[in-house]
């Protein structure tokens, strides 16, 4: 099969058994693979009313057909389940080498079901599928887990070529803000998924293999890969900004437009101080790391030696600077970096836990609760309080048990739901919707909650890569959001990273897809598949009780103007854009895909 291995591994943890199935090629063609195929399989096999933490929930790990082929940025593996944080369908996407190695180990997809009696690690190494007892790993950080497991393999070369995806203490304790970590310190961006893994007593998955992959037209494929490489190496953002600083280069640009939030989205930073991209090189010894098949190498890693954390980890990204930094009033890069590394060690999603901490800080600021009651000094600007809280939350110690329930439930428990800055239970990524209207519309309508990774509208609203689009304007934003949501669904399903859209156009990927798979799709064909995937996700959520009434931003962002800075006076006008967005999607005025677009209810067909 071109691009595909053609096999799926199904693991029943309850019975301790596994089976190998042939990949459904007809559905692979309709949904491309990766995220799309995982959504299809999950929707068909799991009830939308399933308790996320029950044995009936499933985890689907799915690498797209371009992963591991040498396609530019072909490294991403999607993880689909029902989130323990949002109750929506959830999709995380891994980085690094796990997705490619999973295919080299012989499988396009791994479906995990049931619950093990005691902790286990799923090992898929050199053709052998084993459930390894993992009591000695339980309670350990993600880096400790990886080091111990690799050490148990007994061969340094085998260990070096084995890639591990694991949960930390947060996932073991079923915290809704828990995620999964890949390659020691790479969070996969899926809050609630770590808790689902923990509920199954699945500590980690390890993969290694030597399966070869084929493409339809090797000569054409290599030619296209070289062309795309040259384009990336000649575009300023992908040849200079991302390789030098990673996504942290966005900090200054977003702040210039009043997009970077401060103090739980109450205001914007007056000055960046020492948290801009240029400050990274002064604060850390930067080393670059690239994912499989990627020339950009935007991952920046360093070594840290602090009381709260000592070891290797990621240099702060835009995400961590915004969520664990400015939105919590913290402007010390070293503290933000340590907090980010603690999240990776404990298996916490930085967006979700950052939102929880910011919510707690505003509760303190509004005198709804006191620092003495919390037992942790959580006040805006107190970095030490954040570091203490991250450790205590992930181990459920003291008052941190209450903090561990997530931002929305924390705000509701104090009868201040208005202080939760999120959508569908997910705290917002650090883009103030009042200052970037397209991103605000995406946050409101996203199937997974308010996360930016599923529609990169800032590529045009801030970076003006394809066109100069004003972030404060609403005109044309529904079409922009739909395009990026559909395009991202396509790239996730193929297994490609979306960051190269800073240097490539979506249509540039078309010959890559065709030469790999031996098909003749055009750009519109691919976007139609992306739309199909988006509708399938929407239909699952609707059957789960999450509908158009949930496509709404916090009242603060729609009624309270930004008080100062470049976007002073702006409010989100998402309610003005939603009717046009629904129309462009062919949905009803209640946000429901129409019968001809969605297929029979309950089938997952679109």
Buried (B, 14 or more C-beta within 10 A) or exposed (E): BBBBBEBBBBBBBEEEEBEEEEBBEEBBBBBBBBBBBBBBBBBEEBEBEBEBBEBBBBBBBBBBBBBBBBBBBBBBBBBBBBBBBBBBBBBBBBBBBBBBBBBBBBBBBBBBBBBBEEBBBBBBBBEEBEBBEBEEBBBBBBBBBBBBBBEBBEEEEEBEBBBBBBBBBBBBBBBBBBBBBBBBBBBBBBBBBBBBBBBBBBBBBBBBBEBEBEBBBEEBBEEBBEBBBEBBBEBEBBBEBBBBBBBBBBBBBBBEBBBBBBBBBBBBBEEBEBBBBBBBEEBBEBEBBBBBBBBBBBBBBBEBEBEBBEBBBBBBBBBBBBBBBBBBBBBBBBBBBBBBBBBBBBBBBBBBBBBBBBBBBBBBBEEBBEEEEBBBBBBBEBBBBBBBBBBBBBBBEEBBBBBBBBBBBBBBEBEBBEBBBBBBBBBBBBBBBBBBBBBBBBBBBBBBBBBBBBBBBBBBBBBEBEEEBBBBEBEBBBEBBBBBBBBBBBBBBBBBBBBBBBBBBBEBBBBBBBBBBBEEBEBEBBBBBBBBBBBBBBBBBBBBEBBBEBBBBBEBBBEBEBEEBBBEEBBBBBEEBBEBBBEBBEBEEEBBBEEEBBBEEEEBBB
